[in-house]
């Protein structure tokens, strides 16, 4: 999450230094494009890692539930009662 925030803050700080032309991002200024690419790559890498971790967690949770003979419906919260 922090890497996405860093990328967003970078773009806000350099709002006057870029424009979108067609489908391309155009950055004006020394080193800005490299900085943008570094921040973007970091954000993409962390996102991929987070998604992979979530999938592993979900698979492990499902395996543990199956071994215990429990379904997700068995442990979900009951619907609220109408008053």
C-alpha positions as CSV (number, residue, x, y, z in Angstrom):
1,X,0.0,0.0,0.0
2,X,2.8,2.4,0.9
3,X,4.5,1.9,-2.5
4,X,1.2,2.9,-4.3
5,X,1.0,6.0,-2.0
6,X,4.6,6.9,-2.8
7,X,3.8,6.7,-6.6
8,X,0.7,8.8,-6.2
9,X,2.5,11.4,-4.1
10,X,5.3,11.5,-6.7
11,X,2.8,12.2,-9.4
12,X,1.1,14.9,-7.4
13,X,4.5,16.5,-6.6
14,X,5.3,16.6,-10.3
15,X,1.8,17.4,-11.6
16,X,3.1,20.2,-13.9
17,X,5.9,18.0,-15.3
18,X,3.8,15.4,-17.0
19,X,0.9,14.9,-19.4
20,X,-0.9,12.0,-21.0
21,X,-0.7,12.2,-24.8
22,X,-2.7,9.5,-26.5
23,X,-2.0,6.4,-24.4
24,X,1.5,7.5,-23.3
25,X,2.7,9.2,-20.2
26,X,5.1,12.1,-21.0
27,X,7.4,13.3,-18.2
28,X,9.4,16.4,-18.6
29,X,12.4,16.9,-16.4
30,X,15.8,15.3,-15.7
31,X,15.4,11.8,-14.2
32,X,11.7,12.0,-13.6
33,X,10.9,9.2,-16.0
34,X,13.5,6.9,-14.2
35,X,12.1,7.8,-10.8
36,X,8.6,7.1,-12.0
37,X,9.6,3.8,-13.4
38,X,11.3,2.8,-10.2
39,X,8.3,3.7,-8.1
40,X,5.9,2.0,-10.5
41,X,8.1,-1.2,-10.6
42,X,8.2,-1.3,-6.8
43,X,4.5,-0.9,-6.6
44,X,3.8,-3.6,-9.2
45,X,6.2,-6.0,-7.4
46,X,4.6,-5.5,-4.0
47,X,1.1,-5.9,-5.5
48,X,2.1,-9.2,-7.1
49,X,3.6,-10.4,-3.8
50,X,0.5,-9.4,-1.9
51,X,-1.8,-11.2,-4.4
52,X,0.4,-14.4,-4.3
53,X,0.4,-14.3,-0.5
54,X,-3.4,-14.0,-0.4
55,X,-3.8,-16.9,-2.7
56,X,-1.5,-19.0,-0.6
57,X,-3.4,-18.0,2.6
58,X,-6.8,-18.8,1.0
59,X,-5.5,-22.2,-0.2
60,X,-4.1,-23.0,3.3
61,X,-7.3,-21.9,5.0
62,X,-9.4,-24.0,2.6
63,X,-7.1,-27.0,3.2
64,X,-7.3,-26.6,7.0
65,X,-11.1,-26.3,6.8
66,X,-11.4,-29.4,4.6
67,X,-9.2,-31.4,7.0
68,X,-11.4,-30.3,9.8
69,X,-14.5,-31.2,7.9
70,X,-15.8,-27.7,8.1
71,X,-17.2,-25.5,5.2
72,X,-16.9,-21.7,5.0
73,X,-20.7,-21.6,5.5
74,X,-20.3,-23.4,8.9
75,X,-18.2,-20.6,10.2
76,X,-19.8,-17.5,8.6
77,X,-21.7,-15.1,10.8
78,X,-25.4,-15.7,11.0
79,X,-27.7,-13.1,9.3
80,X,-28.9,-10.3,11.6
81,X,-32.3,-10.8,13.1
82,X,-35.0,-8.4,12.2
83,X,-36.4,-6.5,15.2
